Amino acid sequence: MSRVNRTWDEIAVGDAGELTRVCTSDDIVVFVLASGNYSPAHLAPTPEAVAPSMWVGSLFSAVIGNVLPGPGTTYRSQTLRFYKRAHVGDELTIRVTVTDKREDERFVILDCRLVNQRGELIADGVAEVIAPDHKLKAEDVVLPNLKVMRHDKYRRLIAQARSMGPLNIAVVFPTDEVSLRGAIEAAEAGLINPILVGPADTIRALADEEGVTLGDARIVDAAQAQEAAARAVKLVHEGAARAIMKGNLHTDQLAHEVVRSTGGLRAGRRISHVFILDVPGLERFLLVTDAVINILPPLETKIDIVQNAIDLALALGVNTPKVGILSAVETVNPQIPSTLDAAALSKMAERGQIKGGLVDGPLAMDNAISTEAARTKGLKSLVAGNADVLVVPNIEAGNMVVKELTFLAGADISGIVVGAQVPVIVTSRADNIQSRLASCAVSALYDAYQKTSKPRKEIAP
């Protein structure tokens, strides 16, 4: 659509132009980021969030630059007075009216008024502009897409877990600043009661050096990493801990103690890891498994991987989780073994050998999460385009999927090991505080599900 201006000669006193704009939460976030005005009033949750007054005032420029006088107009001055605040969801009508023309430099004086859907005056003022002296037709330009990277799902998840009270978690060998601070921050957030398992003198010295307040955190002395892992498992058997969190040791060292045939935490299934991703623009969580533990799982292991992920999704409040078994294509091809596994897993779920969710595959990545892609390829499936869980064929594919979603799509990432008697949090040094808190929250919700085997209600938006 093109926009044509009004020249000085064409403008008459009494001429008016207007536009209507609905205030959105994204408008507020974009203006806050651009202006640097981080007032709590603007960053409050919807619908309490208040639109910045200068964002409201800037709407007059949209009418002046696009409608009256339109393209080619030069601003000279603008006065503003504010009467009420605009909120998310308000429909704002912005109107400018010509009150005077001055020959010198083609000045046009405009009365500016902005009202909400109830007719209440939000702001007014006077604009002084230089009108264009020749006709100008401006074609609409194609601007870059702007995406606000929200992670509201994690915040809701953390709030829900916090309401249940802190979970006793054995933190294994927290002898570096990242693992120690992460555990204490989770405790300060009301999510966990940390039991710090490692060399007591080292932990206390590190806390003093890094300015970390240990508070009431219990310390269980264990000189070496392997000893700390074994002691953490013992704390679970003693009933003192309901989850384990990896600290400054190799994942293999912790897993060795968890999966011991005698004295470990086996629960009758193969353990597997599930990433829980908060992907901006996606209304639901996306679970990806297994990208950490099982390298090239055979079909019998994939059965447990799928069931573990379904149980975790139920714990997070997903009603009848939809599980997409990924491969390179969405048709069964004997030359691609993962498509055969996917078909078998789908049939097993259909026959009740895998319970609690809908399973379909093989599905390619696009038609697993995009309804448009699934529709284009003519897939008739309750899972295609709406998958809550993505089951990858091997650890390499899983690593690629997760890192692409993290670094290209801006997803926040958390995750836990499931299938053992208690959840195991395997954190990365690169995890931010939001991800660490989310992993603790997931563990608390999964622990509650393990105790009752009852699916939780959907997490409220």
Buried (B, 14 or more C-beta within 10 A) or exposed (E): EEBEBBBBEEBEEEBBBBBEBEBBBEBBBBBBEEBEBEEEEBBBEEEEBBBBBEBBBBBBBEBBBBBBBBBBBEEEEBEBEBEBBBBBBBEBBBBBBBEEBEEEEBBBBBBBBBBBEEEEEBBBBBBBBBBBEEEBEBEEEEEEEEEBEBBBBBBBBBEBBBEBEBBBBBBBBBBBBBBBBBBBBBBEBBBBBBBBBBBBEBBBEBBEEEEBEBEEBBBBBBEEBBBBBBBBBBBBEEEBBBBBBBBBBEBEBBBBBBBEEEEBBBBEBBBBBBBBBBBBEBEBBBBBBBBBBBEEBEEEBBBBBBBBBBBBBBBBBBEEBBBBBBBEBBEBEEEBBBBBBBBBBBEBBEEEEBEBBBBBBBBBBBBBBBEEBBEEBEBEBEBBBBBBBBBBBBBEBBBEBBEEBBEEBBBBBBBBBBBBBBBBBBBEEEBEEBBBBBBBBBBBBBBBBBEEEEBBEEBEE
